[in-house]
Amino acid sequence: MRTPVCLLLLATALLPAAHAAPYTAEPGCRLPEHIDGRRFTNLSDPTWRPDNPNAGRMVRVDFSGNRYLLSVLGTRLRFHGSYAYRRMADNIAVVDMHEAFEAGDSHYQLVLTCRTDLQGRFVFTQFDGPIEPRRRQNGGTWTLQPR
């Protein structure tokens, strides 16, 4: 499913004013055209709320082909699924992700904005999933490991 740029801008505009500045994309940075063979390290914002059960967690995400492996650092938790990546502009990209579980599928999206070529902010939106709350949103920072 293709997400119109206007929805991405709306999602960014709806973030609380106190957090708006860190979520803006810097004009001189560039997200990669493709993420196949790349590794991201993501840190979710530390503020815990019922709709942010993964607050403060750090994960490593390895992308290969159309698949990914997400490892929750400091635990034995590993999740894998399929993804589709598309760069909307030099400094904004979207990663649509899908995981299959016995209890049901999880569909979520990361909207990436960059502050440098190797770091930036993300907004995580889960549209449906087996763990409550089934629909939720949070944010954090991402770091792309250099080649």
C-alpha positions as CSV (number, residue, x, y, z in Angstrom):
1,M,0.0,0.0,0.0
2,R,1.5,3.3,-1.0
3,T,1.3,6.1,1.6
4,P,0.7,9.6,0.1
5,V,3.3,12.2,1.1
6,C,0.5,14.4,2.5
7,L,-0.3,11.7,5.1
8,L,3.4,11.6,6.1
9,L,3.4,15.3,6.6
10,L,0.1,15.2,8.5
11,A,1.6,12.5,10.8
12,T,4.6,14.6,11.5
13,A,2.4,17.7,12.1
14,L,0.3,15.8,14.7
15,L,3.3,15.1,16.9
16,P,3.3,17.1,20.1
17,A,4.9,20.5,19.8
18,A,7.6,19.6,22.4
19,H,8.8,16.8,20.2
20,A,8.3,18.4,16.7
21,A,11.8,19.7,16.3
22,P,13.6,16.3,16.7
23,Y,11.2,14.7,14.1
24,T,11.9,17.2,11.4
25,A,14.2,16.2,8.5
26,E,17.4,18.1,7.8
27,P,17.5,19.3,4.2
28,G,21.1,18.3,3.5
29,C,20.9,14.6,4.6
30,R,20.1,11.7,2.4
31,L,18.5,8.4,3.3
32,P,19.8,5.4,1.3
33,E,18.0,4.5,-1.9
34,H,17.9,0.8,-0.8
35,I,18.4,-0.9,2.6
36,D,19.2,-4.4,1.4
37,G,22.2,-5.7,3.2
38,R,22.1,-2.8,5.8
39,R,21.8,-2.7,9.5
40,F,19.9,-0.2,11.6
41,T,20.1,0.2,15.4
42,N,16.9,1.8,16.8
43,L,16.1,3.2,20.2
44,S,12.5,3.8,21.2
45,D,11.7,6.9,23.2
46,P,12.0,6.2,26.9
47,T,8.6,7.6,27.9
48,W,6.4,4.7,28.9
49,R,2.7,4.9,28.1
50,P,0.1,2.1,27.7
51,D,0.3,2.6,23.9
52,N,4.2,2.4,24.0
53,P,5.0,-1.0,25.6
54,N,8.4,-1.0,24.0
55,A,9.6,2.3,25.6
56,G,13.3,2.6,25.9
57,R,14.1,-0.6,24.0
58,M,17.0,-0.8,21.6
59,V,16.7,-3.1,18.6
60,R,19.0,-4.1,15.8
61,V,17.3,-4.6,12.4
62,D,19.1,-6.4,9.6
63,F,17.6,-6.2,6.1
64,S,18.3,-8.7,3.4
65,G,16.4,-9.3,0.2
66,N,12.7,-8.6,1.1
67,R,13.2,-10.0,4.7
68,Y,14.4,-8.5,8.0
69,L,15.5,-9.9,11.3
70,L,14.8,-7.7,14.4
71,S,16.7,-8.5,17.5
72,V,15.7,-6.8,20.8
73,L,19.1,-6.1,22.3
74,G,19.7,-7.4,25.8
75,T,17.2,-10.1,25.4
76,R,16.8,-13.4,23.4
77,L,13.8,-11.9,21.5
78,R,14.1,-12.2,17.7
79,F,11.4,-11.4,15.2
80,H,11.5,-11.7,11.4
81,G,9.3,-10.8,8.6
82,S,9.0,-9.1,5.2
83,Y,9.4,-5.4,4.3
84,A,9.1,-2.9,1.6
85,Y,11.3,0.2,1.6
86,R,10.7,3.4,-0.4
87,R,12.4,6.7,-0.2
88,M,9.8,9.5,-0.5
89,A,12.4,12.3,-0.7
90,D,16.1,12.5,-0.1
91,N,15.4,13.0,3.6
92,I,12.2,11.0,4.2
93,A,11.6,7.2,3.7
94,V,9.0,4.7,4.7
95,V,9.5,1.0,5.7
96,D,6.4,-1.1,5.6
97,M,6.8,-4.3,7.7
98,H,4.9,-7.5,8.2
99,E,5.4,-10.2,10.8
100,A,3.4,-13.5,11.1
101,F,2.6,-15.0,14.5
102,E,0.4,-17.9,15.6
103,A,-1.8,-15.3,17.4
104,G,-2.1,-13.1,14.3
105,D,-0.2,-10.9,11.9
106,S,1.5,-7.6,12.8
107,H,1.5,-4.8,10.3
108,Y,3.5,-1.7,11.0
109,Q,5.4,1.1,9.4
110,L,8.4,3.2,10.1
111,V,8.6,6.7,8.8
112,L,12.3,7.7,8.8
113,T,13.6,11.3,8.7
114,C,17.3,12.0,8.7
115,R,19.4,14.4,10.7
116,T,22.6,13.2,9.0
117,D,23.2,10.5,6.4
118,L,23.6,7.9,9.2
119,Q,21.2,9.1,11.9
120,G,17.7,10.4,12.4
121,R,14.3,10.0,13.9
122,F,11.5,7.5,13.3
123,V,7.8,7.3,13.9
124,F,6.5,3.8,14.4
125,T,2.9,3.1,13.6
126,Q,1.4,-0.4,14.2
127,F,-1.9,-0.8,12.3
128,D,-2.7,-4.2,13.6
129,G,-1.0,-6.8,15.7
130,P,-1.6,-9.7,18.2
131,I,-0.2,-7.8,21.3
132,E,-2.3,-5.1,22.9
133,P,-2.7,-2.3,22.1
134,R,-3.3,-3.7,18.6
135,R,-3.0,-0.1,17.1
136,R,-0.3,2.1,18.5
137,Q,2.4,4.7,17.7
138,N,5.7,5.8,19.2
139,G,8.9,7.2,18.0
140,G,12.7,7.1,18.6
141,T,16.0,7.5,17.0
142,W,17.7,5.3,14.3
143,T,21.4,4.8,13.4
144,L,22.4,3.2,10.1
145,Q,25.6,1.2,10.5
146,P,28.3,2.5,8.0
147,R,29.3,0.1,5.2
